[in-house]
Amino acid sequence: GAVVSQHPSRVICKSGTSVKIECRSLDFQATTMFWYRQFPKKSLMLMATSNEGSKATYEQGVEKDKFLINHASLTLSTLTVTSAHPEDSSFYICSARGQLAGVQETQYFGPGTRLLVL
Amino acid sequence: GEDVEQSLFLSVREGDSSVINCTYTDSSSTYLYWYKQEPGAGLQLLTYIFSNMDMKQDQRLTVLLNKKDKHLSLRIADTQTGDSAIYFCAENDQAGTALIFGKGTTLSVSS
């Protein structure tokens, strides 16, 4: 079963509004979570690395004031797209770094959130 | 910086073997990964290989690693229509935490 969940799976919003996406690790504690963005027919681009209890580290070119990340607990990280615009429409995928029993520590990905900004 | 390259498309017939190739640049990567993404879905970890291994087999999947050439391949034996998806190879970034992905290879399986 899924080990990382994301909510919501799809969201449509008006331009100028803010959208919050949740990422939860279900069967393990994740000290580090990552947020990726996937453009159509493109690979995944890392947006930021989020460590529990500390500020997120953003990749070059990602606006930290626009994409707010909060990692308040070992099982939950949130990405808030503030004042969303149509160019923010994309597929956002989170991952949680952790170790399940018998498996090498790796990143487990959520199912993704498709954001459409009108 | 790190870079991962893959061919974009592969088309095979059901029952044939599929081989998806990947090249990477960061020789310090400890693990290399293959992920599968079905339409509209997130990523599913298929398999991974430790950098000091040459080969890893897991049921229908065989991963070959040529560390000298920084070349990674994924072979799917007896390819099925359910294997149709986008396959991403990935390596760790230099900090060893985040993953750097290739653009993905779209595998199309025809019956």
Interface residues (C-beta under 8 A of the other chain):
Chain A: V4 Q6 T32 F34 K42 S43 L44 L46 T49 I93 S95 R97 Q104 T106 Q107 Y108 F109 G110 P111 G112 R114
Chain B: Y31 Y33 Y35 G40 A41 G42 L43 Q44 L45 Y48 F50 F88 D93 T97 A98 L99 I100 F101 G102 K103 G104
